[in-house]
Amino acid sequence: MRKLIVVLSTLPFLFISCDKEHDEEFPCIVVSMDQVPAIVKDTFVGKYPKITENNWYNKDNIGYNVSFQLNNIKTMASFKNDGTFIAEIV
């Protein structure tokens, strides 16, 4: 039950649409890794140490999404601006 509440509480953050739609699958602004805060990158590298190829997206300045291949499966992870991991979507 507790896990369900955590998952349900993160869903609104994950499905907030971005103002500028650049891509149907990831409608957020594409940013270079240099534009991603160090704390967000550090959290990503700590959670996914073997991932080197990725694409970053800014979610209307409320957080960041990153898309990448994990075990040959297209995956997306979401982070708050302070580096807090939100969720992983496969």
C-alpha positions as CSV (number, residue, x, y, z in Angstrom):
1,M,0.0,0.0,0.0
2,R,2.8,2.4,0.9
3,K,4.5,1.8,-2.5
4,L,1.3,2.5,-4.3
5,I,0.9,5.8,-2.5
6,V,4.5,6.8,-3.4
7,V,3.9,5.8,-7.1
8,L,0.6,7.7,-7.3
9,S,2.1,10.8,-5.7
10,T,4.8,11.0,-8.3
11,L,2.5,10.5,-11.3
12,P,1.5,14.2,-11.5
13,F,5.1,15.3,-11.8
14,L,5.8,12.8,-14.5
15,F,2.9,13.8,-16.7
16,I,3.2,17.5,-16.4
17,S,3.2,18.7,-20.0
18,C,5.9,21.1,-21.1
19,D,5.1,24.5,-22.7
20,K,7.3,23.8,-25.7
21,E,6.7,20.6,-27.6
22,H,9.8,19.5,-29.5
23,D,9.1,15.8,-29.7
24,E,6.0,13.7,-29.3
25,E,7.5,11.2,-26.9
26,F,9.5,13.7,-24.8
27,P,7.7,17.0,-25.3
28,C,10.2,18.9,-23.0
29,I,13.0,21.2,-24.0
30,V,16.1,19.2,-25.0
31,V,19.2,20.4,-23.1
32,S,22.9,19.5,-23.3
33,M,24.5,17.7,-20.3
34,D,26.3,21.0,-19.5
35,Q,23.0,22.6,-18.7
36,V,21.9,19.9,-16.2
37,P,22.8,20.8,-12.6
38,A,25.7,18.8,-11.2
39,I,23.6,17.4,-8.4
40,V,21.1,15.9,-10.9
41,K,24.0,14.4,-13.0
42,D,25.6,13.0,-9.9
43,T,22.4,11.3,-8.8
44,F,21.9,9.9,-12.3
45,V,25.5,8.5,-12.5
46,G,25.1,7.0,-9.0
47,K,21.9,5.2,-10.0
48,Y,23.0,4.3,-13.5
49,P,26.8,4.1,-13.4
50,K,27.2,2.1,-16.7
51,I,25.0,4.4,-18.8
52,T,27.0,6.7,-21.1
53,E,24.6,7.5,-23.9
54,N,21.6,9.6,-22.8
55,N,19.4,12.6,-23.8
56,W,18.4,15.2,-21.2
57,Y,15.1,17.2,-21.2
58,N,14.1,20.1,-19.0
59,K,10.6,19.9,-17.6
60,D,9.6,23.6,-17.5
61,N,12.3,24.3,-15.0
62,I,10.8,22.0,-12.4
63,G,13.0,19.1,-13.0
64,Y,14.8,17.0,-15.6
65,N,14.1,13.8,-17.6
66,V,16.7,11.7,-19.1
67,S,16.2,9.0,-21.8
68,F,18.6,6.1,-22.3
69,Q,18.9,2.4,-23.1
70,L,18.9,0.1,-20.1
71,N,19.5,-3.6,-21.0
72,N,18.4,-2.7,-24.6
73,I,15.1,-1.2,-23.3
74,K,14.3,2.4,-23.9
75,T,14.0,4.0,-20.4
76,M,13.3,7.4,-18.9
77,A,14.2,8.6,-15.5
78,S,12.9,11.8,-13.8
79,F,14.7,14.0,-11.3
80,K,13.8,17.1,-9.3
81,N,16.1,20.2,-9.7
82,D,17.7,19.3,-6.3
83,G,18.8,15.9,-7.7
84,T,16.1,13.9,-6.0
85,F,15.2,10.8,-8.0
86,I,11.5,10.7,-8.9
87,A,10.8,7.6,-11.0
88,E,12.0,5.3,-13.8
89,I,9.6,4.6,-16.7
90,V,10.3,1.7,-19.1
